[in-house]
Amino acid sequence: MKRNPTIALLATSAWLLTNGCSSPRGPQEPAPAEGKAVKITYIRFNLDPRTRLNRHEYRILVSEGWRSKHGAPRDAFAKLYRDPFQGTVPDAVMMQLLEEMRRRGFEELRETSLRAIDPRTLAKVEKSPDEELGKKWRIIHVETDDFQKTVTFADNDDRLLGTPGKDQLAFKFGKVETEVLKVAFLYTALVSYEAPPMIPK
């Protein structure tokens, strides 16, 4: 039976609230590293002022619980991009991020199958001078041991889908994206691999 993604996300947040938030050392300090395994991947494209072409920005956030259970993150986009901004987030901080994403409307966003995201399409975006095309391909992927959901801006912008004036989901996507970036900017650093990316031509 297919698991309801909304219920799964709420269950994940509730579990973390129960197991990862209480601490005798005060509310500002992270809880012990026994939290649920959570990984968040974020991709967007920014126009490079030097080349005038889109350039990817690839960030991977993992909770302490993920790091303890799985080690280094395994990611669907790792073969495509070899220069992620990567970092481990305290469980309490990741728990709060999931809750903020939920409050901003993450579970209401239309889901995109990872299989529907063609690496060849992303490669074309990377070589394009079209800034609007780059903005369209913003991707947020959330994964735990029992839940996965991927959302893209393109599938949540009703203007792109031919329904003018109904941009509520696009607004919610932007709010969720802002919460992800707040944490990503604090906890990720650039990691480069020597092997070349496997970008299809």
GULUMZA-311344 format. One record per residue (C-alpha): residue in three letters; y, x, z. Coordinates in pm, whole numbers, plus 50000, padded with zeros to 5 digits. Each point is the difference from the previous one (the first is absolute). Layout:
# residues N
AlaYXZ...
***
This chain:
# residues 201
Met500005000050000Lys503385013749903Arg502135009550297Asn503384983250023Pro502555028849966Thr502624982250214Ile497574994950286Ala498775035949968Leu503525014350017Leu500884978150298Ala496785010750170Thr500825036649936Ser503484996050149Ala498664980650299Trp497305026150066Leu502555027849995Leu502374980750223Thr497204995550253Asn498505034949982Gly502815022849895Cys503234988450156Ser499535001650380Ser500755033650156Pro500825009750358Arg502355026649867Gly502524974749874Pro500544979249685Gln501625028049799Glu496965022850004Pro497054996149760Ala496724987050134Pro496885022050018Ala498425007549662Glu497314973150021Gly501594974649770Lys498684982849691Ala499725019949680Val502944990949773Lys501195015749674Ile503104990249804Thr500715013549652Tyr503404996449835Ile501025008849644Arg503324996249821Phe501775016749709Asn503485015050017Leu502105011049704Asp500225038150002Pro503675009649940Arg498955032549828Thr497444986949753Arg501274963949985Leu496374989150025Asn498224980950274Arg498335021350267His497384986750241Glu500364999750379Tyr496614997450169Arg499624995750377Ile496904996050216Leu500184989350365Val496925000250224Ser499714989750363Glu498595023150265Gly497024976650009Trp499425005549627Arg500315037750039Ser497535000150292Lys497464978449817His500335010749636Gly501865033349999Ala502155006949695Pro500974968349813Arg498094990049689Asp502334982449762Ala499624981649670Phe502965018349846Ala499055035350111Lys498565009249660Leu503194988949828Tyr502565017250223Arg499445033350173Asp503235002050200Pro499994972650264Phe502334997350295Gln497354996450270Gly499954996250376Thr498284986650311Val501764972150187Pro499524992950374Asp497844969250045Ala502734981250188Val502475006649718Met497524989149733Met499264968550199Gln503694991850013Leu500365006849627Leu497174975649919Glu501664974050218Glu503385005049831Met498364997749657Arg498384967450107Arg503314986450129Arg501715009249673Gly497434980349800Phe497315024649891Glu497194974550021Glu501984976249777Leu500355025049716Arg497814996149693Glu497095024350003Thr499325023849711Ser496505013549942Leu499855038050007Arg497874997449687Ala502914982949824Ile502245030450051Asp499275021049693Pro500655037550049Arg501045001849635Thr502754974950070Leu501285020750292Ala499905031149779Lys502214982249746Val502444989950274Glu500195036750105Lys501075010249648Ser502504972049953Pro503815001750037Asp500014962750087Glu501144997850363Glu499264962650018Leu496425006549891Gly499675024950284Lys501314974750252Lys497424974849879Trp497105022950091Arg500425002050377Ile496624998150173Ile499014994350364His496335002550098Val498764992850353Glu496445008650103Thr497974997550320Asp496235000350055Asp499834962349938Phe503104991849795Gln501705010949679Lys503024986449819Thr502115014149717Val503344985549892Thr502335010349719Phe503614990449942Ala499154989049645Asp497574973350119Asn502474986850258Asp503184998949792Asp500034965049852Arg502765010249761Leu497565024249837Leu497384972749992Gly502254975949812Thr501174978050289Pro503785005750022Gly501744994250329Lys496915001650220Asp500245034850147Gln498974992850359Leu496835020949978Ala501935028749842Phe502374998650298Lys497075000950242Phe498445029149813Gly503255019350046Lys500044992550373Val496385011550042Glu500725031049792Thr502975008950223Glu497804999150311Val497405022649836Leu502665025149894Lys501565001450348Val496725013550137Ala499065020149691Phe503235020150005Leu499415009350365Tyr496325009049990Thr499155013849653Ala500485034349849Leu499325012949650Val496465012849941Ser499145017149670Tyr496575007349857Glu499215028049758Ala497804979049772Pro501924983049718Pro500334961950004Met497584980149789Ile502654980149811Pro498554982149696Lys501735004449667
***
